[in-house]
Amino acid sequence: MKTIEIRSLQHSWDSAQAPVLNVSAFDLVAGEHVFVHGPSGSGKSTFLSAIAGVIKVQHGAIRVVGSDVGAMVGRKCDRFRVDHLGIIFQVFNLLPWLSVLENTLLPCRFSARRRENAGPDPTASATRLLSSLGLDDPKIWNGPASALSVGQQQRVAAARALIGAPDVVLADEPTSALDEDTKERFVDLLLHECRASGASLVFVSHDRGLENRFDRSVDLRSLNDGGSND
């Protein structure tokens, strides 16, 4: 089963410029973990935003777990995203007035599917994820997200993405603010949680030292040249 199918995708921010995305075909099967790399400006963040339905592309088709993301608008797209996708973007989008624990539990608050997948005690699932990421102090869990360092915010965003076993996890430079020891621990947890739940993973990073941890590595420039990911 394919969790992501992309065909003839084109997108540009300015109609007078060449497309930042020009992908003829990209497929991701259920449970597959792919490492996507490329230089700054090659469209990696745009690629993830298109898959998530955050931006609407001008041309092409994007299907995620069998649904046409490009055809969804408004609340339907928001509902689909929270039900099926775990997203770690470079802008973490934590709500500063909520506690760390409340931020982590947000997908369970807005999605009955994610809440059910989190088990009989979603709070226990959240604290387990936070502890696995090195945030094991209850004072941190109950404190405001605004008090966290950048690296801590990144880990909370990861816990929020993973809770409730989404079908697909999209990670945009998720280790950029982490030191070497924390980075290894983070990647170990991310891959473990995705394998345990059967989630597919698209992991975008400049850090080529991580790519051998994944099932497949894709240079986005080759896709943007109209190549296939096969």
C-alpha positions as protocol buffer text, in pm:
chain_id: "A"
residue {
  index: 1
  type: MET
  ca { x: 0 y: 0 z: 0 }
}
residue {
  index: 2
  type: LYS
  ca { x: 123 y: 348 z: -88 }
}
residue {
  index: 3
  type: THR
  ca { x: 86 y: 616 z: 176 }
}
residue {
  index: 4
  type: ILE
  ca { x: 204 y: 897 z: -55 }
}
residue {
  index: 5
  type: GLU
  ca { x: 160 y: 920 z: -433 }
}
residue {
  index: 6
  type: ILE
  ca { x: 271 y: 1231 z: -622 }
}
residue {
  index: 7
  type: ARG
  ca { x: 232 y: 1278 z: -996 }
}
residue {
  index: 8
  type: SER
  ca { x: 325 y: 1570 z: -1225 }
}
residue {
  index: 9
  type: LEU
  ca { x: 368 y: 1811 z: -935 }
}
residue {
  index: 10
  type: GLN
  ca { x: 461 y: 2170 z: -1020 }
}
residue {
  index: 11
  type: HIS
  ca { x: 465 y: 2469 z: -791 }
}
residue {
  index: 12
  type: SER
  ca { x: 621 y: 2814 z: -807 }
}
residue {
  index: 13
  type: TRP
  ca { x: 591 y: 3112 z: -574 }
}
residue {
  index: 14
  type: ASP
  ca { x: 609 y: 3357 z: -866 }
}
residue {
  index: 15
  type: SER
  ca { x: 453 y: 3276 z: -1203 }
}
residue {
  index: 16
  type: ALA
  ca { x: 742 y: 3454 z: -1375 }
}
residue {
  index: 17
  type: GLN
  ca { x: 998 y: 3216 z: -1222 }
}
residue {
  index: 18
  type: ALA
  ca { x: 1080 y: 2852 z: -1281 }
}
residue {
  index: 19
  type: PRO
  ca { x: 891 y: 2611 z: -1054 }
}
residue {
  index: 20
  type: VAL
  ca { x: 1051 y: 2547 z: -716 }
}
residue {
  index: 21
  type: LEU
  ca { x: 895 y: 2200 z: -740 }
}
residue {
  index: 22
  type: ASN
  ca { x: 881 y: 1999 z: -1061 }
}
residue {
  index: 23
  type: VAL
  ca { x: 832 y: 1638 z: -952 }
}
residue {
  index: 24
  type: SER
  ca { x: 709 y: 1388 z: -1210 }
}
residue {
  index: 25
  type: ALA
  ca { x: 665 y: 1102 z: -963 }
}
residue {
  index: 26
  type: PHE
  ca { x: 726 y: 1021 z: -597 }
}
residue {
  index: 27
  type: ASP
  ca { x: 586 y: 725 z: -403 }
}
residue {
  index: 28
  type: LEU
  ca { x: 618 y: 619 z: -42 }
}
residue {
  index: 29
  type: VAL
  ca { x: 489 y: 282 z: 72 }
}
residue {
  index: 30
  type: ALA
  ca { x: 340 y: 208 z: 411 }
}
residue {
  index: 31
  type: GLY
  ca { x: 603 y: 189 z: 681 }
}
residue {
  index: 32
  type: GLU
  ca { x: 887 y: 318 z: 461 }
}
residue {
  index: 33
  type: HIS
  ca { x: 1131 y: 577 z: 597 }
}
residue {
  index: 34
  type: VAL
  ca { x: 1289 y: 806 z: 341 }
}
residue {
  index: 35
  type: PHE
  ca { x: 1565 y: 1063 z: 385 }
}
residue {
  index: 36
  type: VAL
  ca { x: 1527 y: 1368 z: 156 }
}
residue {
  index: 37
  type: HIS
  ca { x: 1822 y: 1599 z: 104 }
}
residue {
  index: 38
  type: GLY
  ca { x: 1927 y: 1889 z: -118 }
}
residue {
  index: 39
  type: PRO
  ca { x: 2085 y: 2233 z: -88 }
}
residue {
  index: 40
  type: SER
  ca { x: 1908 y: 2535 z: 56 }
}
residue {
  index: 41
  type: GLY
  ca { x: 1653 y: 2666 z: -192 }
}
residue {
  index: 42
  type: SER
  ca { x: 1592 y: 2330 z: -359 }
}
residue {
  index: 43
  type: GLY
  ca { x: 1234 y: 2320 z: -231 }
}
residue {
  index: 44
  type: LYS
  ca { x: 1255 y: 2068 z: 55 }
}
residue {
  index: 45
  type: SER
  ca { x: 1029 y: 2260 z: 295 }
}
residue {
  index: 46
  type: THR
  ca { x: 788 y: 2339 z: 11 }
}
residue {
  index: 47
  type: PHE
  ca { x: 778 y: 1968 z: -76 }
}
residue {
  index: 48
  type: LEU
  ca { x: 669 y: 1879 z: 278 }
}
residue {
  index: 49
  type: SER
  ca { x: 418 y: 2166 z: 289 }
}
residue {
  index: 50
  type: ALA
  ca { x: 261 y: 2038 z: -32 }
}
residue {
  index: 51
  type: ILE
  ca { x: 228 y: 1684 z: 107 }
}
residue {
  index: 52
  type: ALA
  ca { x: 69 y: 1824 z: 423 }
}
residue {
  index: 53
  type: GLY
  ca { x: -178 y: 2037 z: 227 }
}
residue {
  index: 54
  type: VAL
  ca { x: -41 y: 2352 z: 390 }
}
residue {
  index: 55
  type: ILE
  ca { x: 11 y: 2498 z: 42 }
}
residue {
  index: 56
  type: LYS
  ca { x: -197 y: 2429 z: -266 }
}
residue {
  index: 57
  type: VAL
  ca { x: 15 y: 2347 z: -569 }
}
residue {
  index: 58
  type: GLN
  ca { x: -69 y: 2483 z: -913 }
}
residue {
  index: 59
  type: HIS
  ca { x: -38 y: 2155 z: -1101 }
}
residue {
  index: 60
  type: GLY
  ca { x: -31 y: 1785 z: -1027 }
}
residue {
  index: 61
  type: ALA
  ca { x: -181 y: 1537 z: -785 }
}
residue {
  index: 62
  type: ILE
  ca { x: -87 y: 1450 z: -427 }
}
residue {
  index: 63
  type: ARG
  ca { x: -257 y: 1154 z: -260 }
}
residue {
  index: 64
  type: VAL
  ca { x: -188 y: 1074 z: 104 }
}
residue {
  index: 65
  type: VAL
  ca { x: -328 y: 747 z: 249 }
}
residue {
  index: 66
  type: GLY
  ca { x: -557 y: 734 z: -53 }
}
residue {
  index: 67
  type: SER
  ca { x: -701 y: 1086 z: -24 }
}
residue {
  index: 68
  type: ASP
  ca { x: -646 y: 1372 z: -270 }
}
residue {
  index: 69
  type: VAL
  ca { x: -488 y: 1638 z: -48 }
}
residue {
  index: 70
  type: GLY
  ca { x: -500 y: 1901 z: -322 }
}
residue {
  index: 71
  type: ALA
  ca { x: -879 y: 1873 z: -347 }
}
residue {
  index: 72
  type: MET
  ca { x: -933 y: 1940 z: 23 }
}
residue {
  index: 73
  type: VAL
  ca { x: -1005 y: 2287 z: 154 }
}
residue {
  index: 74
  type: GLY
  ca { x: -1069 y: 2451 z: 489 }
}
residue {
  index: 75
  type: ARG
  ca { x: -1177 y: 2236 z: 780 }
}
residue {
  index: 76
  type: LYS
  ca { x: -1175 y: 1916 z: 577 }
}
residue {
  index: 77
  type: CYS
  ca { x: -803 y: 1958 z: 512 }
}
residue {
  index: 78
  type: ASP
  ca { x: -736 y: 2053 z: 874 }
}
residue {
  index: 79
  type: ARG
  ca { x: -924 y: 1746 z: 996 }
}
residue {
  index: 80
  type: PHE
  ca { x: -739 y: 1515 z: 759 }
}
residue {
  index: 81
  type: ARG
  ca { x: -403 y: 1662 z: 863 }
}
residue {
  index: 82
  type: VAL
  ca { x: -458 y: 1615 z: 1237 }
}
residue {
  index: 83
  type: ASP
  ca { x: -603 y: 1264 z: 1190 }
}
residue {
  index: 84
  type: HIS
  ca { x: -331 y: 1124 z: 963 }
}
residue {
  index: 85
  type: LEU
  ca { x: -16 y: 1338 z: 974 }
}
residue {
  index: 86
  type: GLY
  ca { x: 244 y: 1410 z: 1239 }
}
residue {
  index: 87
  type: ILE
  ca { x: 439 y: 1722 z: 1140 }
}
residue {
  index: 88
  type: ILE
  ca { x: 766 y: 1863 z: 1271 }
}
residue {
  index: 89
  type: PHE
  ca { x: 826 y: 2186 z: 1082 }
}
residue {
  index: 90
  type: GLN
  ca { x: 1118 y: 2425 z: 1128 }
}
residue {
  index: 91
  type: VAL
  ca { x: 878 y: 2669 z: 1289 }
}
residue {
  index: 92
  type: PHE
  ca { x: 764 y: 2457 z: 1581 }
}
residue {
  index: 93
  type: ASN
  ca { x: 425 y: 2627 z: 1629 }
}
residue {
  index: 94
  type: LEU
  ca { x: 402 y: 2550 z: 1999 }
}
residue {
  index: 95
  type: LEU
  ca { x: 135 y: 2747 z: 2180 }
}
residue {
  index: 96
  type: PRO
  ca { x: 334 y: 2952 z: 2434 }
}
residue {
  index: 97
  type: TRP
  ca { x: 46 y: 2995 z: 2680 }
}
residue {
  index: 98
  type: LEU
  ca { x: -5 y: 2617 z: 2711 }
}
residue {
  index: 99
  type: SER
  ca { x: 212 y: 2382 z: 2912 }
}
residue {
  index: 100
  type: VAL
  ca { x: 456 y: 2142 z: 2751 }
}
residue {
  index: 101
  type: LEU
  ca { x: 220 y: 1853 z: 2826 }
}
residue {
  index: 102
  type: GLU
  ca { x: -82 y: 2038 z: 2685 }
}
residue {
  index: 103
  type: ASN
  ca { x: 112 y: 2114 z: 2364 }
}
residue {
  index: 104
  type: THR
  ca { x: 211 y: 1749 z: 2328 }
}
residue {
  index: 105
  type: LEU
  ca { x: -151 y: 1638 z: 2370 }
}
residue {
  index: 106
  type: LEU
  ca { x: -299 y: 1879 z: 2115 }
}
residue {
  index: 107
  type: PRO
  ca { x: -346 y: 1614 z: 1840 }
}
residue {
  index: 108
  type: CYS
  ca { x: -545 y: 1402 z: 2088 }
}
residue {
  index: 109
  type: ARG
  ca { x: -757 y: 1704 z: 2174 }
}
residue {
  index: 110
  type: PHE
  ca { x: -851 y: 1773 z: 1811 }
}
residue {
  index: 111
  type: SER
  ca { x: -861 y: 1418 z: 1671 }
}
residue {
  index: 112
  type: ALA
  ca { x: -1064 y: 1131 z: 1814 }
}
residue {
  index: 113
  type: ARG
  ca { x: -857 y: 896 z: 1599 }
}
residue {
  index: 114
  type: ARG
  ca { x: -527 y: 1012 z: 1747 }
}
residue {
  index: 115
  type: ARG
  ca { x: -675 y: 1010 z: 2099 }
}
residue {
  index: 116
  type: GLU
  ca { x: -785 y: 648 z: 2057 }
}
residue {
  index: 117
  type: ASN
  ca { x: -447 y: 548 z: 1911 }
}
residue {
  index: 118
  type: ALA
  ca { x: -270 y: 705 z: 2210 }
}
residue {
  index: 119
  type: GLY
  ca { x: -417 y: 434 z: 2435 }
}
residue {
  index: 120
  type: PRO
  ca { x: -633 y: 443 z: 2745 }
}
residue {
  index: 121
  type: ASP
  ca { x: -419 y: 717 z: 2903 }
}
residue {
  index: 122
  type: PRO
  ca { x: -296 y: 971 z: 2645 }
}
residue {
  index: 123
  type: THR
  ca { x: -119 y: 1168 z: 2919 }
}
residue {
  index: 124
  type: ALA
  ca { x: 94 y: 865 z: 3001 }
}
residue {
  index: 125
  type: SER
  ca { x: 176 y: 829 z: 2631 }
}
residue {
  index: 126
  type: ALA
  ca { x: 277 y: 1196 z: 2617 }
}
residue {
  index: 127
  type: THR
  ca { x: 502 y: 1177 z: 2924 }
}
residue {
  index: 128
  type: ARG
  ca { x: 666 y: 860 z: 2789 }
}
residue {
  index: 129
  type: LEU
  ca { x: 751 y: 1035 z: 2462 }
}
residue {
  index: 130
  type: LEU
  ca { x: 879 y: 1345 z: 2638 }
}
residue {
  index: 131
  type: SER
  ca { x: 1094 y: 1137 z: 2873 }
}
residue {
  index: 132
  type: SER
  ca { x: 1236 y: 938 z: 2583 }
}
residue {
  index: 133
  type: LEU
  ca { x: 1341 y: 1268 z: 2426 }
}
residue {
  index: 134
  type: GLY
  ca { x: 1523 y: 1375 z: 2740 }
}
residue {
  index: 135
  type: LEU
  ca { x: 1245 y: 1590 z: 2885 }
}
residue {
  index: 136
  type: ASP
  ca { x: 1178 y: 1380 z: 3193 }
}
residue {
  index: 137
  type: ASP
  ca { x: 1120 y: 1650 z: 3455 }
}
residue {
  index: 138
  type: PRO
  ca { x: 754 y: 1695 z: 3561 }
}
residue {
  index: 139
  type: LYS
  ca { x: 834 y: 2062 z: 3625 }
}
residue {
  index: 140
  type: ILE
  ca { x: 909 y: 2096 z: 3253 }
}
residue {
  index: 141
  type: TRP
  ca { x: 591 y: 1908 z: 3157 }
}
residue {
  index: 142
  type: ASN
  ca { x: 375 y: 2144 z: 3360 }
}
residue {
  index: 143
  type: GLY
  ca { x: 563 y: 2462 z: 3274 }
}
residue {
  index: 144
  type: PRO
  ca { x: 481 y: 2692 z: 2981 }
}
residue {
  index: 145
  type: ALA
  ca { x: 625 y: 2612 z: 2641 }
}
residue {
  index: 146
  type: SER
  ca { x: 749 y: 2972 z: 2625 }
}
residue {
  index: 147
  type: ALA
  ca { x: 1009 y: 2888 z: 2893 }
}
residue {
  index: 148
  type: LEU
  ca { x: 1182 y: 2624 z: 2679 }
}
residue {
  index: 149
  type: SER
  ca { x: 1507 y: 2654 z: 2487 }
}
residue {
  index: 150
  type: VAL
  ca { x: 1496 y: 2613 z: 2107 }
}
residue {
  index: 151
  type: GLY
  ca { x: 1626 y: 2256 z: 2134 }
}
residue {
  index: 152
  type: GLN
  ca { x: 1364 y: 2169 z: 2395 }
}
residue {
  index: 153
  type: GLN
  ca { x: 1089 y: 2319 z: 2178 }
}
residue {
  index: 154
  type: GLN
  ca { x: 1206 y: 2103 z: 1889 }
}
residue {
  index: 155
  type: ARG
  ca { x: 1173 y: 1790 z: 2101 }
}
residue {
  index: 156
  type: VAL
  ca { x: 824 y: 1886 z: 2222 }
}
residue {
  index: 157
  type: ALA
  ca { x: 722 y: 1939 z: 1859 }
}
residue {
  index: 158
  type: ALA
  ca { x: 849 y: 1586 z: 1786 }
}
residue {
  index: 159
  type: ALA
  ca { x: 653 y: 1435 z: 2075 }
}
residue {
  index: 160
  type: ARG
  ca { x: 340 y: 1617 z: 1954 }
}
residue {
  index: 161
  type: ALA
  ca { x: 394 y: 1479 z: 1601 }
}
residue {
  index: 162
  type: LEU
  ca { x: 439 y: 1121 z: 1722 }
}
residue {
  index: 163
  type: ILE
  ca { x: 156 y: 1092 z: 1973 }
}
residue {
  index: 164
  type: GLY
  ca { x: -146 y: 896 z: 1857 }
}
residue {
  index: 165
  type: ALA
  ca { x: 36 y: 699 z: 1582 }
}
residue {
  index: 166
  type: PRO
  ca { x: -24 y: 910 z: 1268 }
}
residue {
  index: 167
  type: ASP
  ca { x: -1 y: 732 z: 931 }
}
residue {
  index: 168
  type: VAL
  ca { x: 273 y: 962 z: 804 }
}
residue {
  index: 169
  type: VAL
  ca { x: 533 y: 1169 z: 989 }
}
residue {
  index: 170
  type: LEU
  ca { x: 684 y: 1468 z: 806 }
}
residue {
  index: 171
  type: ALA
  ca { x: 1003 y: 1606 z: 962 }
}
residue {
  index: 172
  type: ASP
  ca { x: 1171 y: 1924 z: 833 }
}
residue {
  index: 173
  type: GLU
  ca { x: 1529 y: 1958 z: 965 }
}
residue {
  index: 174
  type: PRO
  ca { x: 1418 y: 1817 z: 1302 }
}
residue {
  index: 175
  type: THR
  ca { x: 1772 y: 1785 z: 1444 }
}
residue {
  index: 176
  type: SER
  ca { x: 1899 y: 2134 z: 1352 }
}
residue {
  index: 177
  type: ALA
  ca { x: 1891 y: 2268 z: 1711 }
}
residue {
  index: 178
  type: LEU
  ca { x: 2014 y: 1951 z: 1884 }
}
residue {
  index: 179
  type: ASP
  ca { x: 2362 y: 1859 z: 2003 }
}
residue {
  index: 180
  type: GLU
  ca { x: 2522 y: 1535 z: 1879 }
}
residue {
  index: 181
  type: ASP
  ca { x: 2414 y: 1315 z: 2172 }
}
residue {
  index: 182
  type: THR
  ca { x: 2058 y: 1447 z: 2173 }
}
residue {
  index: 183
  type: LYS
  ca { x: 2040 y: 1419 z: 1793 }
}
residue {
  index: 184
  type: GLU
  ca { x: 2126 y: 1048 z: 1800 }
}
residue {
  index: 185
  type: ARG
  ca { x: 1872 y: 988 z: 2075 }
}
residue {
  index: 186
  type: PHE
  ca { x: 1611 y: 1183 z: 1883 }
}
residue {
  index: 187
  type: VAL
  ca { x: 1660 y: 990 z: 1559 }
}
residue {
  index: 188
  type: ASP
  ca { x: 1658 y: 659 z: 1747 }
}
residue {
  index: 189
  type: LEU
  ca { x: 1324 y: 748 z: 1908 }
}
residue {
  index: 190
  type: LEU
  ca { x: 1171 y: 882 z: 1587 }
}
residue {
  index: 191
  type: LEU
  ca { x: 1257 y: 567 z: 1390 }
}
residue {
  index: 192
  type: HIS
  ca { x: 1153 y: 339 z: 1676 }
}
residue {
  index: 193
  type: GLU
  ca { x: 813 y: 507 z: 1718 }
}
residue {
  index: 194
  type: CYS
  ca { x: 746 y: 506 z: 1343 }
}
residue {
  index: 195
  type: ARG
  ca { x: 837 y: 136 z: 1318 }
}
residue {
  index: 196
  type: ALA
  ca { x: 625 y: 49 z: 1621 }
}
residue {
  index: 197
  type: SER
  ca { x: 316 y: 217 z: 1475 }
}
residue {
  index: 198
  type: GLY
  ca { x: 385 y: 131 z: 1109 }
}
residue {
  index: 199
  type: ALA
  ca { x: 406 y: 500 z: 1016 }
}
residue {
  index: 200
  type: SER
  ca { x: 577 y: 618 z: 701 }
}
residue {
  index: 201
  type: LEU
  ca { x: 841 y: 888 z: 751 }
}
residue {
  index: 202
  type: VAL
  ca { x: 969 y: 1167 z: 527 }
}
residue {
  index: 203
  type: PHE
  ca { x: 1275 y: 1314 z: 696 }
}
residue {
  index: 204
  type: VAL
  ca { x: 1429 y: 1626 z: 538 }
}
residue {
  index: 205
  type: SER
  ca { x: 1780 y: 1719 z: 647 }
}
residue {
  index: 206
  type: HIS
  ca { x: 2112 y: 1868 z: 538 }
}
residue {
  index: 207
  type: ASP
  ca { x: 2289 y: 1619 z: 767 }
}
residue {
  index: 208
  type: ARG
  ca { x: 2397 y: 1345 z: 525 }
}
residue {
  index: 209
  type: GLY
  ca { x: 2554 y: 1159 z: 816 }
}
residue {
  index: 210
  type: LEU
  ca { x: 2204 y: 1040 z: 908 }
}
residue {
  index: 211
  type: GLU
  ca { x: 2092 y: 904 z: 572 }
}
residue {
  index: 212
  type: ASN
  ca { x: 2219 y: 547 z: 623 }
}
residue {
  index: 213
  type: ARG
  ca { x: 1967 y: 511 z: 906 }
}
residue {
  index: 214
  type: PHE
  ca { x: 1680 y: 523 z: 655 }
}
residue {
  index: 215
  type: ASP
  ca { x: 1535 y: 279 z: 403 }
}
residue {
  index: 216
  type: ARG
  ca { x: 1605 y: 511 z: 112 }
}
residue {
  index: 217
  type: SER
  ca { x: 1774 y: 842 z: 36 }
}
residue {
  index: 218
  type: VAL
  ca { x: 1639 y: 1085 z: -224 }
}
residue {
  index: 219
  type: ASP
  ca { x: 1806 y: 1396 z: -363 }
}
residue {
  index: 220
  type: LEU
  ca { x: 1521 y: 1640 z: -423 }
}
residue {
  index: 221
  type: ARG
  ca { x: 1718 y: 1794 z: -710 }
}
residue {
  index: 222
  type: SER
  ca { x: 1686 y: 1467 z: -904 }
}
residue {
  index: 223
  type: LEU
  ca { x: 1310 y: 1471 z: -852 }
}
residue {
  index: 224
  type: ASN
  ca { x: 1295 y: 1836 z: -954 }
}
residue {
  index: 225
  type: ASP
  ca { x: 1469 y: 1745 z: -1278 }
}
residue {
  index: 226
  type: GLY
  ca { x: 1167 y: 1536 z: -1356 }
}
residue {
  index: 227
  type: GLY
  ca { x: 1321 y: 1213 z: -1233 }
}
residue {
  index: 228
  type: SER
  ca { x: 1144 y: 932 z: -1052 }
}
residue {
  index: 229
  type: ASN
  ca { x: 1207 y: 808 z: -701 }
}
residue {
  index: 230
  type: ASP
  ca { x: 1199 y: 443 z: -811 }
}
